[in-house]
Amino acid sequence: MALLELRDVYKTFPAVRGGQAVEAVRGVDLTVEAGEIVGIVGYSGAGKSTLVRLINALESTTSGSVRVDGQEITTLRERELRQVRLGIGMIFQQFNLFSSRTAWGNIAYPLEVAGVPRQEQHQRVSDLLHFVGLADKAHSYPDQLSGGQKQRVGIARALATSPSLLLADESTSALDPETTEEVLALLRRVNRELGITIVVITHEMEVVRSLAHRVVVMEAGRVVEEGRVLDVLSEPQRPVTRRFVGTIVDDEPDAETLAALRERHPGRFVKLSFRGHDVRQSEVFGRLLRHDVRFELVYGGIEEVQGDTFGNLTLALDGAPAAVEAAIRDVQDLVPTKELG
Amino acid sequence: MDLDTNLSQLWPLVWQSTYETLYIVAITLVLGGLLGLLLGLALYVTRRGGLYESRVANAVLNVFVNFFRPIPFVIFIAAVQPLARVVVGIGIGNRAIIFALTLAAAFGISRIVEQNLVTVDPGVIEAARSVGASRPRIIRTVLIPEALGPLILGYTFVFVALVDMSAIAGVIGGGGLGNFALQYGYRQFDTVVTWTAVLIIVALVQVVQLTGNTLARRVLRR
């Protein structure tokens, strides 16, 4: 059974003083299996932040069904929802730590809410501080912590009640690249060592690549594309997805870059797409070498996604027209190729 | 300047008046402070996006507060005199002045409380909701602690305002340093007595402001 199941979910915010009603989420279906890390990407205003708040009912659903661990939550009352929320952790872009409480006090808060006995609270907070590597910062206030440390406290707080699901709302967007990597590594441990399912909202494709198993692309309140990260990265279907993928993967040179490349490199330009371990590059290059052609790698790169590799390489092939033609034909049955105009 | 003064015979009255001022202001600060806190919380939580969002309740509260708050205190005392007779059993004297001051203070404090609560990051409230905290718990354990520093400064400000307002107590037979300064200083043309009262008030205000600042800094320097 899926841990999380959204069916035809809508969320409309009523008009505010002369404004228009906003349909933030428009008919979303989403299934998340236990143990998965799902990345939801989209530009600001795509509805992803609203969607994630429907999952722990911080916002009420206008219509549709939201099931968490089999339980329909859209019909629950506030008191019952509080119980559900204890089983769903959430971390935020701006960390949202209580500035009046120390790191320890922040992590203890959900335990106080849950009515956990003091002795147990003590043990749990201490364990969590060690888990996130902040045992020495227990008595520091948020003001005294760096961004990365704050987010680690945020993660520890979200994990305090041992939730089965963790919602991460742009959890690394306020951090520098190095700290982002630390936090992502921690989230991977949360998933792997604690078996916690994670839903990550982000506009950074890099976060999806390094963290998620599956990706869901949202645009204008709808899910427009979803699939395994490798599949979506290597073969994005929708324009919005291609733009996102383009931020981390060099697909093929745009017209301007192509023109510039052409001035420096003679011959025909061919893009070769590699995916997974199906085809070895050495095999492809070996075949090219059998022909009397010169070739240069002019654009592209190979990416690594959770143990899989993929990427697009654009080659400039130069030589006698017949030889070039034969070389291209020869590799065509090994890898998908595309001649660039 | 004529420095002919009765101050030497008035010292017992000076101390008596100082005590009365402190007593009136302290009780008012506690009672009005609590009422104002509740009223301010109500104003805040019923706002749009608030924990108990209610457009109607918020509008009613706003009209209510805005109706009473602008009334000049010297008129307010007279206006609530009938109500004071009902509630505290007497329309004159220190009890009546405490009653009027408490009401007036509550309206003023409610706005100060509301303003300070608005500065609390809505994100921390969302974080508290996300772990399943109830609304009363959020108010008690997140909202007020997060706004505590500014609230302390707000209440300090109110203390000073109350000392100012209490000076008018004499109009309905209340005591305190203000009344003393008017009665034995101003009306007797005794500048020394007037200034003695003034200096004591200034000293009081300084001590309280300093205490408030220190407390607030300690709370804010986390």
Chai-1 contact restraints between the chains, C-beta under 6 A:
chainA,res_idxA,chainB,res_idxB,connection_type,confidence,min_distance_angstrom,max_distance_angstrom,comment,restraint_id
A,N56,B,S130,contact,1.0,0.0,6.0,A-B,restraint_1
A,L58,B,R129,contact,1.0,0.0,6.0,A-B,restraint_2
A,R82,B,G132,contact,1.0,0.0,6.0,A-B,restraint_3
A,R85,B,S130,contact,1.0,0.0,6.0,A-B,restraint_4
A,R85,B,G132,contact,1.0,0.0,6.0,A-B,restraint_5
A,L86,B,G132,contact,1.0,0.0,6.0,A-B,restraint_6
A,M90,B,S130,contact,1.0,0.0,6.0,A-B,restraint_7
A,Q94,B,G123,contact,1.0,0.0,6.0,A-B,restraint_8
A,N96,B,G123,contact,1.0,0.0,6.0,A-B,restraint_9
A,N96,B,V124,contact,1.0,0.0,6.0,A-B,restraint_10
A,N96,B,A127,contact,1.0,0.0,6.0,A-B,restraint_11
A,F98,B,V124,contact,1.0,0.0,6.0,A-B,restraint_12
A,S100,B,P145,contact,1.0,0.0,6.0,A-B,restraint_13
A,S100,B,E146,contact,1.0,0.0,6.0,A-B,restraint_14
A,P110,B,V131,contact,1.0,0.0,6.0,A-B,restraint_15
A,V113,B,V131,contact,1.0,0.0,6.0,A-B,restraint_16
A,V113,B,G132,contact,1.0,0.0,6.0,A-B,restraint_17
A,V113,B,A133,contact,1.0,0.0,6.0,A-B,restraint_18
A,Y141,B,R222,contact,1.0,0.0,6.0,A-B,restraint_19
A,D143,B,R222,contact,1.0,0.0,6.0,A-B,restraint_20
